[in-house]
Amino acid sequence: MQLHHRFIQTAKKFGKKIAVYDIATDKDVQYERMLIISLIFAKKFKKIKSKYVGVMVPTSAGCMLTNIGLLMAGKIPVMINYGTGAIENAIYAQEKCSFETIITSKKLLEKLKLDPIEGMIFLEDIAASIKLFDKLPALFKSKGSAKKIIKSVHHGDIEETAVILFTSGSEKEPKAVQLTHKSIMHNVNGIPEIMDLGPDDIFLANLPLFHVFGITANFWLPIILGCNLVAYPNPLDYKIICGLIKKYKVTLMAGTPSFYYGYLKKSAPGDFASMRIAISGADTLTNQIYDGFLEKHNLTILNAYGTTETSPAISINTPNENKAGSVGKPIPDVQVKILHIDTDEELPANSVGKLLVKGDMVMKGYLGDLEETSLRIRKGWYDTGDMGLVDEDGYIWHKGRLKRFVKVGGEMISLVKVEEVLNKYLPDEVICCVVDVPNPTKGADVVAAITTGEIDTKKIIKKMANDLPAIALPREFHIFEDIPMMSSGKVNFREVERLCREIHKENNRKKKYKEKI
């Protein structure tokens, strides 16, 4: 059964229940109203000629209804990142997926101070165009049985693409990930089974739906379970979000470590009293954040692991099975294996190597990129591009991106490990990121980018020397007002690396100039 069919079943079951507390519009939208509007949207969206349709709308009932309506109309939503370079991302998506129409919002473009581009249509205009002759058929149709409604909308195979998401581009050019109904449904079915989730839960929906974490954990999972969703479009409004959690007695939230750090700083004791489950993913959860939530809110943040290509969840710690520092055990029906970095030999427990996974949650492939798809998926096994190990108890320990390992003097150095050690000796308010710069004799040097200048680098290096070999110690420290971040909350490693290499190059140029004179 496809995702929109499951939604129809849920909407019929929980008709009068609030589906979305839509903070941006100050409207509470019931499940039965979500069903009616999605049926109206589906009729209008059928008129769009292309198979793929861009969606650039902040997290809201409107964005969710757009996705449901498109699927009901037999279209495939292409989610566009408006957080950084919205127009460039929109044009990139149009070219990559060969479509023109992008559904967006006038308010969003006004807020971003952007002019619309060709192909953009606006949710506000769509809403204004809805007449009585649109409403009545949808209303009558919504009164029928779930089975009858499902027959009236698009129905296809569960292997059909349900959404196109773009990889973050934090390391290289974004790829168009095709997630099927089956792959997203694997998460929707598997996670409640191990986390004891149900319709009584109240979800915070504040992650962008152009990110896989958002579209599954903040949309499809709660909307199919029949939960209340508290939708707010900006995860960076830390204080407001803490207030919403308290006001609506939110029981479940998902976020990235950088977001949790903001909530920790801006929250007051009692704000998270209703919270049953807090899940962290997309980046390394530091001890500082983990311990901070325990101390301030008596809340254990559960670390999880996933990728855009796996819809996203691969593994997760649960309230009953939690090993701090790990990213949990694989969710139901997920296989994991660790391979030697050079020989591809499968490694035993507690051995670090390349992390591969297999299961229905794996994407169909990258749209228009058969070569990259075949490199990443072989015989059903998806190569995550990450390094990790599986311990004797079945917990996965994430050791960082393979691309975040660098050869220094012939030795493989984990930049993630260097970050972990550096974080131990930095003040609480300082954020750091470790990258590499070219070195003609050693291959590379490790450098650190940090968000303050008020540190004694010599003293810190001396302390780090107790935990790391000499070749892994940062050779340079570069100070930034803010570490470049992706809108998903992940560090933009490409940008940090570019900035550090530019500084390194300029410093070398100045050094050579001084030597000449």
C-alpha positions as CSV (number, residue, x, y, z in Angstrom):
1,M,0.0,0.0,0.0
2,Q,1.3,3.4,-0.9
3,L,1.9,6.2,1.5
4,H,-1.1,8.4,0.5
5,H,-3.3,5.3,0.8
6,R,-2.1,4.8,4.4
7,F,-2.8,8.5,5.1
8,I,-6.4,8.1,3.8
9,Q,-7.0,5.2,6.2
10,T,-5.6,7.2,9.1
11,A,-7.7,10.3,8.1
12,K,-10.9,8.3,8.1
13,K,-10.0,6.7,11.4
14,F,-9.1,10.0,13.2
15,G,-11.4,12.4,11.4
16,K,-12.1,15.0,14.1
17,K,-8.7,14.8,15.7
18,I,-6.2,17.6,15.1
19,A,-3.6,16.5,12.6
20,V,-1.5,19.6,12.5
21,Y,-1.2,22.6,14.9
22,D,0.1,24.9,12.1
23,I,2.0,27.6,14.1
24,A,2.9,29.7,11.0
25,T,-0.8,30.2,10.0
26,D,-2.2,29.9,13.5
27,K,-4.6,27.2,12.3
28,D,-5.4,23.8,13.8
29,V,-6.1,21.3,10.9
30,Q,-8.2,18.2,11.6
31,Y,-7.5,14.9,9.8
32,E,-10.8,15.1,7.9
33,R,-10.0,18.6,6.7
34,M,-6.5,17.4,5.6
35,L,-8.2,14.7,3.6
36,I,-10.6,17.1,1.9
37,I,-7.9,19.6,1.0
38,S,-5.5,16.9,-0.3
39,L,-8.3,15.6,-2.6
40,I,-8.9,19.2,-3.9
41,F,-5.1,19.6,-4.4
42,A,-4.9,16.3,-6.2
43,K,-7.5,17.4,-8.8
44,K,-5.6,20.6,-9.4
45,F,-2.2,19.0,-9.5
46,K,-3.4,16.5,-12.2
47,K,-3.3,19.4,-14.6
48,I,0.4,19.7,-14.3
49,K,2.0,18.1,-17.3
50,S,5.3,16.9,-15.9
51,K,5.7,13.7,-13.8
52,Y,8.0,15.5,-11.3
53,V,6.9,18.7,-9.5
54,G,9.1,20.9,-7.3
55,V,8.1,21.7,-3.8
56,M,9.7,24.6,-2.0
57,V,7.5,25.2,1.0
58,P,8.4,25.6,4.7
59,T,7.4,22.9,7.2
60,S,3.6,23.4,7.6
61,A,0.3,21.8,6.9
62,G,0.5,23.4,3.5
63,C,3.7,21.5,2.6
64,M,2.4,18.2,3.9
65,L,-0.9,18.7,1.9
66,T,1.1,19.5,-1.2
67,N,3.0,16.2,-0.9
68,I,-0.1,14.2,-0.3
69,G,-2.0,15.9,-3.1
70,L,0.8,15.3,-5.6
71,L,1.0,11.6,-4.8
72,M,-2.8,11.3,-5.1
73,A,-2.5,12.9,-8.5
74,G,0.2,10.5,-9.6
75,K,3.0,13.0,-9.4
76,I,6.4,12.8,-7.7
77,P,7.4,15.7,-5.3
78,V,10.9,17.0,-5.7
79,M,11.8,18.7,-2.4
80,I,13.9,21.8,-2.9
81,N,16.3,23.2,-0.2
82,Y,15.4,26.8,0.4
83,G,17.7,27.1,3.4
84,T,20.8,28.0,1.4
85,G,20.8,29.2,-2.2
86,A,17.1,28.7,-2.8
87,I,17.0,29.9,-6.4
88,E,20.2,28.1,-7.4
89,N,18.8,24.9,-5.8
90,A,15.4,25.4,-7.6
91,I,17.1,25.7,-11.0
92,Y,19.4,22.8,-10.3
93,A,16.4,20.6,-9.4
94,Q,14.5,21.7,-12.5
95,E,17.5,20.7,-14.7
96,K,18.4,17.5,-12.9
97,C,14.8,16.1,-12.9
98,S,13.5,17.7,-16.1
99,F,10.5,19.6,-14.9
100,E,9.3,23.2,-14.7
101,T,6.6,23.6,-12.1
102,I,7.6,24.5,-8.6
103,I,5.0,24.9,-5.9
104,T,6.2,27.5,-3.4
105,S,4.9,30.3,-1.2
106,K,4.8,34.1,-1.7
107,K,5.6,34.5,2.0
108,L,8.7,32.4,1.8
109,L,10.0,34.3,-1.2
110,E,9.3,37.6,0.6
111,K,11.1,36.5,3.7
112,L,14.1,35.3,1.6
113,K,13.9,38.6,-0.4
114,L,13.8,36.6,-3.7
115,D,12.1,37.1,-7.0
116,P,10.2,34.1,-8.4
117,I,11.7,32.2,-11.4
118,E,9.9,30.7,-14.3
119,G,7.7,27.8,-13.4
120,M,6.9,28.9,-9.8
121,I,3.3,28.8,-8.7
122,F,2.1,29.8,-5.3
123,L,0.2,28.0,-2.6
124,E,-1.6,31.2,-1.8
125,D,-2.9,31.4,-5.4
126,I,-3.9,27.8,-5.4
127,A,-5.9,28.3,-2.2
128,A,-7.5,31.4,-3.5
129,S,-8.6,29.6,-6.7
130,I,-10.5,26.9,-4.8
131,K,-14.2,27.4,-5.5
132,L,-17.4,25.7,-4.3
133,F,-17.4,23.4,-7.2
134,D,-13.9,22.2,-6.1
135,K,-15.0,21.8,-2.5
136,L,-18.2,19.9,-2.9
137,P,-16.9,16.9,-4.9
138,A,-14.0,16.5,-2.5
139,L,-16.3,16.8,0.5
140,F,-18.7,14.1,-0.9
141,K,-15.7,11.9,-1.8
142,S,-14.2,12.2,1.7
143,K,-17.4,10.9,3.2
144,G,-17.0,7.5,1.5
145,S,-15.1,4.5,2.9
146,A,-11.3,4.5,2.9
147,K,-11.4,1.8,0.3
148,K,-13.6,3.8,-2.0
149,I,-11.4,6.9,-1.6
150,I,-8.2,5.0,-2.3
151,K,-9.7,3.7,-5.5
152,S,-10.4,7.2,-6.7
153,V,-6.8,8.5,-6.4
154,H,-3.6,7.3,-8.0
155,H,-2.6,3.8,-7.1
156,G,0.5,2.0,-8.2
157,D,3.2,-0.2,-7.0
158,I,5.0,0.3,-3.7
159,E,8.3,0.4,-5.7
160,E,7.2,3.6,-7.3
161,T,9.2,6.7,-6.3
162,A,7.4,8.7,-3.5
163,V,9.8,11.6,-3.3
164,I,13.0,13.0,-4.7
165,L,15.4,14.4,-2.1
166,F,18.8,15.9,-2.7
167,T,21.9,14.9,-0.7
168,S,23.2,17.7,1.5
169,G,26.1,18.7,-0.8
170,S,28.3,19.1,2.3
171,E,31.0,17.1,0.6
172,K,30.2,17.3,-3.1
173,E,27.5,18.1,-5.7
174,P,24.0,17.1,-4.5
175,K,22.6,13.9,-6.0
176,A,18.9,13.3,-6.6
177,V,17.8,10.4,-4.3
178,Q,14.7,8.4,-5.3
179,L,12.9,7.1,-2.2
180,T,10.1,4.7,-2.9
181,H,6.8,4.2,-1.0
182,K,8.3,0.9,0.2
183,S,11.5,2.4,1.5
184,I,9.8,5.2,3.5
185,M,7.2,2.7,4.7
186,H,10.0,0.5,6.1
187,N,10.8,3.3,8.5
188,V,7.2,4.1,9.2
189,N,6.5,0.5,10.1
190,G,9.7,-0.4,11.8
191,I,10.4,2.5,14.2
192,P,7.1,2.4,16.1
193,E,7.6,-1.3,16.7
194,I,10.8,-0.7,18.7
195,M,10.0,2.8,20.1
196,D,6.5,2.1,21.3
197,L,5.0,4.9,19.4
198,G,1.2,5.4,18.8
199,P,-1.6,7.9,18.0
200,D,-1.4,9.4,21.5
201,D,2.1,10.8,20.8
202,I,2.5,14.5,20.0
203,F,5.3,15.1,17.5
204,L,7.3,18.3,17.1
205,A,7.6,18.9,13.3
206,N,10.2,21.6,12.9
207,L,12.8,20.0,10.6
208,P,12.7,21.0,6.9
209,L,10.8,18.5,4.7
210,F,13.4,18.8,2.0
211,H,15.6,16.8,4.4
212,V,15.0,13.1,4.8
213,F,15.0,13.3,8.6
214,G,12.2,15.8,8.3
215,I,10.0,14.1,5.7
216,T,10.0,10.8,7.5
217,A,10.2,11.7,11.2
218,N,8.2,15.0,11.1
219,F,5.7,14.0,8.4
220,W,5.0,10.5,7.2
221,L,5.6,8.7,10.4
222,P,3.3,10.8,12.6
223,I,0.7,11.5,10.0
224,I,0.3,7.7,9.3
225,L,0.2,6.9,13.0
226,G,-2.6,9.4,13.6
227,C,-0.6,11.7,15.9
228,N,-0.8,15.4,16.6
229,L,1.9,17.4,14.8
230,V,3.1,20.8,16.1
231,A,4.5,22.3,12.9
232,Y,6.9,25.2,13.1
233,P,9.1,26.2,10.1
234,N,12.4,27.3,11.7
235,P,14.4,24.9,13.9
236,L,16.8,27.7,14.7
237,D,14.2,29.7,16.7
238,Y,15.4,27.9,19.8
239,K,13.5,29.8,22.4
240,I,10.2,29.7,20.5
241,I,10.5,25.9,20.0
242,C,11.2,25.3,23.7
243,G,8.0,27.2,24.4
244,L,6.0,25.2,21.9
245,I,7.2,21.9,23.4
246,K,6.0,23.1,26.8
247,K,2.7,24.5,25.6
248,Y,1.6,21.6,23.5
249,K,3.2,18.9,25.8
250,V,5.2,17.4,22.9
251,T,6.2,13.8,23.6
252,L,8.6,13.2,20.7
253,M,11.1,15.2,18.7
254,A,13.9,14.6,16.3
255,G,16.8,16.9,15.7
256,T,20.5,17.3,14.9
257,P,23.1,17.9,17.6
258,S,23.5,21.6,16.6
259,F,19.8,22.1,17.1
260,Y,19.8,20.3,20.4
261,Y,22.7,22.5,21.5
262,G,20.6,25.6,20.8
263,Y,17.6,24.2,22.7
264,L,19.7,23.3,25.7
265,K,21.0,26.8,25.9
266,K,17.7,28.6,25.4
267,S,15.4,26.2,27.4
268,A,14.3,26.5,31.1
269,P,13.9,23.6,33.5
270,G,10.4,22.2,32.9
271,D,10.3,23.0,29.1
272,F,10.9,19.3,28.2
273,A,8.8,17.8,31.1
274,S,6.4,16.1,28.6
275,M,9.1,14.7,26.3
276,R,9.1,11.0,26.2
277,I,11.6,10.5,23.3
278,A,14.2,12.8,21.8
279,I,16.1,11.4,18.8
280,S,19.4,12.8,17.5
281,G,20.8,12.1,14.1
282,A,22.7,13.5,11.0
283,D,25.9,14.3,13.0
284,T,27.9,13.3,16.1
285,L,26.1,13.9,19.4
286,T,28.7,15.3,21.8
287,N,28.9,14.4,25.5
288,Q,28.4,18.0,26.3
289,I,24.9,18.0,24.8
290,Y,24.0,14.5,26.0
291,D,25.0,15.2,29.6
292,G,23.5,18.7,29.5
293,F,20.0,17.4,28.7
294,L,20.3,14.8,31.4
295,E,21.3,17.4,34.0
296,K,18.9,20.1,33.0
297,H,15.9,18.1,31.9
298,N,16.4,14.6,33.0
299,L,16.0,13.7,29.4
300,T,18.1,11.0,27.6
301,I,18.8,11.9,24.0
302,L,18.7,8.8,21.9
303,N,21.4,8.7,19.2
304,A,20.4,7.3,15.8
305,Y,22.0,6.8,12.5
306,G,20.8,7.0,8.9
307,T,21.3,8.5,5.5
308,T,19.2,10.2,2.9
309,E,19.6,7.1,0.8
310,T,18.0,4.9,3.5
311,S,14.9,6.9,4.3
312,P,16.7,7.6,6.7
313,A,16.9,5.2,9.7
314,I,19.4,2.4,9.8
315,S,19.9,2.1,13.5
316,I,18.6,3.7,16.7
317,N,19.0,3.6,20.4
318,T,15.7,3.1,22.2
319,P,14.5,3.8,25.8
320,N,14.9,0.1,26.6
321,E,18.1,-0.6,24.6
322,N,20.5,2.4,24.8
323,K,24.3,2.3,24.7
324,A,25.6,5.9,25.1
325,G,28.1,6.8,22.4
326,S,26.7,4.2,19.9
327,V,24.1,4.9,17.2
328,G,22.0,2.0,18.4
329,K,21.0,-1.4,17.0
330,P,19.7,-1.8,13.4
331,I,16.0,-1.3,13.1
332,P,13.9,-4.4,12.2
333,D,14.8,-6.1,8.9
334,V,18.0,-4.2,8.4
335,Q,21.2,-6.1,7.8
336,V,24.6,-4.5,8.5
337,K,28.2,-5.6,7.6
338,I,31.6,-4.1,8.1
339,L,34.2,-4.5,5.3
340,H,38.0,-4.0,5.3
341,I,38.8,-0.7,3.7
342,D,41.2,-2.2,1.2
343,T,40.3,-5.8,0.7
344,D,36.5,-5.7,1.2
345,E,36.8,-8.7,3.5
346,E,34.0,-8.9,6.0
347,L,35.3,-8.1,9.4
348,P,34.4,-9.6,12.8
349,A,32.8,-7.7,15.8
350,N,34.6,-4.6,17.1
351,S,36.6,-4.1,13.9
352,V,36.5,-0.7,12.2
353,G,35.8,-0.7,8.4
354,K,33.4,0.4,5.7
355,L,29.8,0.2,6.8
356,L,27.3,-1.4,4.3
357,V,23.5,-2.0,4.9
358,K,20.7,-3.9,3.3
359,G,16.9,-3.7,3.6
360,D,13.7,-2.3,2.1
361,M,14.7,1.2,3.4
362,V,17.4,1.5,0.7
363,M,16.6,4.0,-2.1
364,K,15.8,3.0,-5.7
365,G,18.9,4.9,-6.8
366,Y,20.1,8.3,-7.9
367,L,18.0,9.8,-10.6
368,G,19.9,10.1,-13.9
369,D,23.1,8.7,-12.4
370,L,23.3,5.0,-13.1
371,E,27.1,5.0,-12.6
372,E,27.0,6.5,-9.1
373,T,24.0,4.2,-8.2
374,S,26.0,1.1,-9.3
375,L,29.0,2.2,-7.3
376,R,26.9,2.6,-4.1
377,I,24.4,-0.3,-4.4
378,R,25.7,-3.8,-5.2
379,K,23.6,-6.9,-4.8
380,G,21.2,-5.0,-2.6
381,W,23.9,-3.8,-0.3
382,Y,24.2,0.0,0.1
383,D,27.7,1.4,0.7
384,T,27.0,4.2,3.2
385,G,30.4,5.8,2.6
386,D,30.8,5.7,6.4
387,M,33.3,4.0,8.7
388,G,32.1,2.1,11.7
389,L,32.0,-1.0,13.8
390,V,29.4,-3.4,15.2
391,D,30.2,-4.4,18.8
392,E,29.6,-7.8,20.4
393,D,26.1,-6.7,21.5
394,G,25.0,-5.7,18.0
395,Y,25.3,-1.9,18.5
396,I,26.7,0.2,15.7
397,W,29.5,2.7,16.4
398,H,29.8,5.4,13.8
399,K,33.4,6.4,13.2
400,G,32.8,9.1,10.6
401,R,32.7,9.5,6.9
402,L,35.3,7.6,4.9
403,K,35.9,11.0,3.3
404,R,36.6,12.4,6.7
405,F,39.6,10.1,7.1
406,V,42.8,11.5,5.7
407,K,46.3,10.1,5.2
408,V,49.0,11.9,7.1
409,G,52.5,10.6,6.7
410,G,51.1,7.3,5.5
411,E,48.7,6.9,8.5
412,M,44.9,7.0,8.3
413,I,43.7,9.8,10.6
414,S,40.1,10.2,11.6
415,L,39.1,13.9,11.5
416,V,36.0,13.0,13.6
417,K,38.3,11.6,16.3
418,V,40.4,14.7,16.3
419,E,37.2,16.8,16.7
420,E,36.1,14.6,19.6
421,V,39.4,15.2,21.4
422,L,39.5,18.9,20.6
423,N,35.9,19.3,22.0
424,K,37.0,17.9,25.3
425,Y,39.4,20.8,25.9
426,L,37.4,23.7,24.4
427,P,35.0,25.9,26.4
428,D,31.4,24.9,26.3
429,E,30.2,27.7,24.0
430,V,32.9,27.0,21.3
431,I,32.0,24.9,18.2
432,C,34.8,23.3,16.2
433,C,35.3,21.5,12.9
434,V,38.4,19.7,11.8
435,V,39.4,19.4,8.1
436,D,42.7,18.8,6.2
437,V,44.8,20.9,3.9
438,P,47.4,19.7,1.4
439,N,51.0,19.1,2.5
440,P,53.5,18.3,-0.3
441,T,55.6,16.0,1.9
442,K,53.1,14.3,4.3
443,G,50.1,14.3,2.0
444,A,48.0,16.4,4.3
445,D,47.9,18.5,7.5
446,V,45.1,18.5,10.0
447,V,43.7,22.0,10.7
448,A,40.9,23.2,13.1
449,A,38.3,25.8,12.5
450,I,36.7,27.2,15.6
451,T,34.1,29.9,16.5
452,T,36.1,32.0,18.9
453,G,39.5,33.5,19.3
454,E,39.6,33.4,23.1
455,I,41.5,30.1,23.5
456,D,45.1,29.2,24.3
457,T,45.9,27.0,21.3
458,K,49.4,25.9,22.7
459,K,47.8,24.8,25.9
460,I,45.1,22.9,24.1
461,I,47.6,21.2,21.7
462,K,49.6,20.1,24.8
463,K,46.4,18.5,26.3
464,M,45.4,16.9,23.0
465,A,48.9,15.2,22.8
466,N,47.8,12.9,25.6
467,D,45.0,11.5,23.4
468,L,46.3,11.6,19.9
469,P,49.5,10.8,18.0
470,A,51.6,13.8,16.9
471,I,50.6,13.6,13.2
472,A,46.9,13.9,14.2
473,L,47.4,17.2,16.1
474,P,46.0,20.3,14.3
475,R,48.8,22.3,12.7
476,E,46.7,25.4,12.3
477,F,43.7,27.0,14.1
478,H,41.5,29.3,12.0
479,I,38.9,31.5,13.8
480,F,35.5,32.1,12.3
481,E,32.6,34.1,13.6
482,D,30.3,31.2,12.6
483,I,31.1,27.7,11.3
484,P,29.4,27.3,7.9
485,M,26.3,25.1,8.4
486,M,23.8,23.4,6.1
487,S,20.2,24.2,6.7
488,S,19.7,20.6,7.9
489,G,22.0,21.5,10.9
490,K,25.0,19.6,9.6
491,V,28.4,21.3,9.2
492,N,29.1,22.3,5.6
493,F,32.5,20.5,5.4
494,R,33.0,21.6,1.8
495,E,32.8,25.2,2.7
496,V,34.9,24.9,5.9
497,E,37.5,23.0,3.9
498,R,37.5,25.6,1.1
499,L,37.9,28.5,3.6
500,C,40.7,26.8,5.5
501,R,42.5,25.9,2.3
502,E,42.3,29.5,1.1
503,I,43.7,30.8,4.3
504,H,46.4,28.1,4.3
505,K,47.3,29.0,0.7
506,E,47.4,32.8,1.5
507,N,49.6,32.2,4.6
508,N,52.0,30.1,2.5
509,R,52.2,32.8,-0.1
510,K,53.0,35.4,2.5
511,K,55.6,33.1,4.1
512,K,57.4,32.6,0.7
513,Y,57.3,36.3,0.1
514,K,58.9,37.1,3.4
515,E,61.6,34.4,2.7
516,K,62.4,36.1,-0.6
517,I,63.0,39.5,1.0
